[in-house]
Every structure is written in structure tokens, then in C-alpha cells.
């Protein structure tokens, strides 16, 4: 997603409720993952949480990419 100009993301953050919600969730998962990776040792439940969070974060990112793609196509063809 870093290749996308900030303009499209910023616009979607303000105009697309789903995108905004996904972005907020993605950020929260990222924060929690940083907390986990800052630890020297992860318990088994924390290790499982880390794997689960990474998968959820990837799903959110994929959905956000879909919305960005749709947005770009609408602006190209609209």
C-alpha cells in the first residue's frame, strides 16, 4: 500500500466508512504487534496471538487494497 499516493488513502479515510474502519483496525493490530515484538520472550498464548494478529492484519490490508483498486477504477472510468 505504500506505493499508493497518500491522496487516495486520505480521501477514502474521509469518504469510505469501511475503509476508515479497516484502517483503524489495521493500525490497532500493528500497535499490538509492536508491543509483542518488543518483548524478549513470548508465552505460548502470546505467540499464538502474534500469528493470529499477523493474519488478521494481512486480511485487512488485502480488503483495503481492494477498496483502493475499486476507487482508482471509478476515477479512471468515471
Secondary structure, DSSP 4 states (H G I P E B T S, - for coil): -TTS-HHHHHHHHHH-HHHHHHHHHHHHHHHHHHHHHTSS---HHHHHHHHHHHHHHHHHHHHHHHHHHHHHHHHHH-
